[in-house]
């Protein structure tokens, strides 16, 4: 019950943008990733065999866009 309420709250905050606002308030990723270093970086894709099968890898709202 508690886990589903937390998940619902996080999902709603992702949809209305309040999660990003709160995250960016405490982390300066937007300014760091907007720099020249961001354009020069290399992204390494790693396979994690320990991820549970139900991990929502296709839900782009849950992952930071690397490309």
C-alpha positions as CSV (number, residue, x, y, z in Angstrom):
1,X,0.0,0.0,0.0
2,X,2.7,2.5,1.0
3,X,4.9,1.6,-2.0
4,X,2.0,2.1,-4.4
5,X,1.2,5.5,-2.9
6,X,4.9,6.6,-3.2
7,X,5.0,5.4,-6.8
8,X,1.8,7.2,-7.6
9,X,3.1,10.4,-6.1
10,X,6.4,10.2,-8.0
11,X,4.6,9.5,-11.2
12,X,2.3,12.5,-10.7
13,X,5.3,14.7,-10.0
14,X,7.0,13.5,-13.1
15,X,3.9,14.3,-15.2
16,X,3.4,17.8,-13.8
17,X,7.0,18.8,-13.9
18,X,7.4,19.3,-10.2
19,X,9.9,16.4,-9.9
20,X,12.3,18.1,-12.4
21,X,11.9,21.4,-10.7
22,X,12.8,20.0,-7.3
23,X,15.6,17.9,-8.7
24,X,17.2,20.8,-10.5
25,X,16.9,23.0,-7.4
26,X,19.4,20.8,-5.6
27,X,21.5,19.5,-8.5
28,X,23.1,21.8,-11.1
29,X,23.0,19.1,-13.8
30,X,21.2,21.4,-16.3
31,X,24.1,23.9,-16.2
32,X,26.7,21.2,-16.2
33,X,25.2,19.3,-19.1
34,X,24.7,22.4,-21.2
35,X,28.5,23.0,-21.2
36,X,30.9,22.1,-23.9
37,X,32.0,19.1,-21.9
38,X,28.6,17.6,-22.4
39,X,28.9,17.7,-26.2
40,X,32.3,16.1,-26.1
41,X,31.5,13.2,-23.8
42,X,31.2,9.6,-24.7
43,X,28.3,7.5,-23.5
44,X,29.0,3.9,-22.6
45,X,26.0,1.6,-22.5
46,X,26.5,-1.2,-19.9
47,X,24.4,-4.3,-19.6
48,X,23.2,-5.0,-16.1
49,X,22.1,-8.6,-15.7
50,X,21.0,-7.9,-12.1
51,X,18.1,-5.6,-13.1
52,X,14.8,-7.1,-12.3
53,X,12.7,-8.1,-15.3
54,X,10.0,-5.6,-14.5
55,X,12.5,-2.6,-14.6
56,X,10.7,0.0,-16.8
57,X,13.6,0.7,-19.2
58,X,11.3,1.9,-21.9
59,X,9.7,4.6,-19.8
60,X,11.8,7.6,-20.9
61,X,10.3,9.8,-18.1
62,X,12.2,7.8,-15.5
63,X,15.7,8.1,-17.1
64,X,18.0,11.1,-17.7
65,X,18.3,11.7,-21.5
66,X,21.9,11.0,-22.5
67,X,21.5,11.7,-26.2
